[in-house]
Amino acid sequence: MAQMKISVSIPHLEKEYDVNVPDTVSGEKLYNALLQRTKDLLESDDGGENVFELFSKRLGKKVYPDYRDVSLKDIGVKEGDTIIVKKDLDPGGC
């Protein structure tokens, strides 16, 4: 299992992190780790719970939830890539 360094950008919080992750980590595991580390992600203006999507900036692909169980490596994410955390504007899918 190889490690890769990626950047995680959270524009609405004006934060960016450089992180080392196993290349076998899935989008879901990355998402859950972000929720544990960044409590600000959970807070919503209306008191509800925020829902997020993770995008690969270089690939233009949604890493989470579309590829929930697929490793970042298998999606095509590479060393140095940026993952962008965006609020899901339609969390209910309605």
C-alpha positions in Angstrom: 0.0 0.0 0.0 1.6 3.2 -1.2 1.0 6.7 0.4 0.2 9.7 -1.7 0.0 13.4 -0.8 -3.1 15.3 -1.9 -4.6 18.6 -1.1 -8.1 18.9 0.3 -9.7 22.3 -0.4 -12.8 23.4 1.5 -13.8 26.7 -0.2 -16.7 27.7 2.0 -14.5 27.4 5.1 -11.5 29.0 3.3 -9.3 26.1 4.3 -6.9 23.8 2.5 -5.0 20.9 3.9 -2.1 18.8 2.5 -2.7 15.3 3.6 -0.9 11.9 3.2 -3.4 9.1 2.5 -3.1 5.5 1.4 -3.7 5.2 -2.4 -6.3 2.5 -1.5 -8.5 4.9 0.6 -12.0 5.2 -0.8 -13.9 8.4 -1.3 -16.2 7.4 1.6 -13.3 6.9 4.0 -11.8 10.2 3.0 -15.2 11.9 3.6 -15.6 10.3 7.0 -12.1 11.3 8.1 -12.8 14.9 7.0 -16.0 15.0 9.1 -14.1 13.8 12.1 -11.2 16.3 11.7 -13.2 19.3 10.6 -16.2 19.7 12.9 -17.1 23.0 11.0 -18.3 20.8 8.1 -21.2 19.5 10.2 -22.6 22.9 11.2 -25.4 24.2 9.0 -26.8 27.7 9.0 -30.3 26.4 9.5 -29.4 23.9 12.2 -29.6 20.9 9.9 -26.8 18.6 8.9 -24.7 19.5 5.9 -24.2 17.0 3.1 -21.1 17.2 0.9 -19.6 16.0 -2.3 -15.9 15.5 -3.0 -14.5 16.3 -6.4 -11.2 15.7 -8.0 -10.2 19.1 -9.5 -7.9 17.5 -12.2 -10.2 14.7 -13.2 -13.5 16.7 -12.9 -15.0 13.6 -11.3 -17.1 13.3 -8.2 -15.0 11.1 -5.8 -17.8 10.9 -3.2 -20.6 9.8 -3.2 -20.4 8.6 -6.9 -17.3 6.4 -6.2 -18.1 5.7 -2.6 -16.3 2.3 -2.4 -13.6 2.8 -5.1 -10.0 3.6 -4.1 -8.7 7.1 -5.1 -6.0 5.3 -7.1 -8.6 3.3 -9.1 -10.6 6.5 -9.8 -7.4 8.1 -11.2 -6.4 10.5 -8.4 -2.7 11.0 -8.3 0.0 12.4 -6.0 -0.4 16.2 -5.8 -4.1 16.3 -6.9 -6.6 18.5 -5.2 -9.9 17.2 -3.8 -12.5 19.9 -3.4 -15.2 19.6 -0.8 -18.5 21.2 -2.0 -21.9 21.4 -0.3 -24.5 19.2 -2.0 -27.2 21.7 -3.1 -29.8 19.0 -3.3 -29.0 16.5 -0.5 -32.4 14.8 -0.7 -32.2 14.2 -4.4 -35.7 15.8 -5.0 
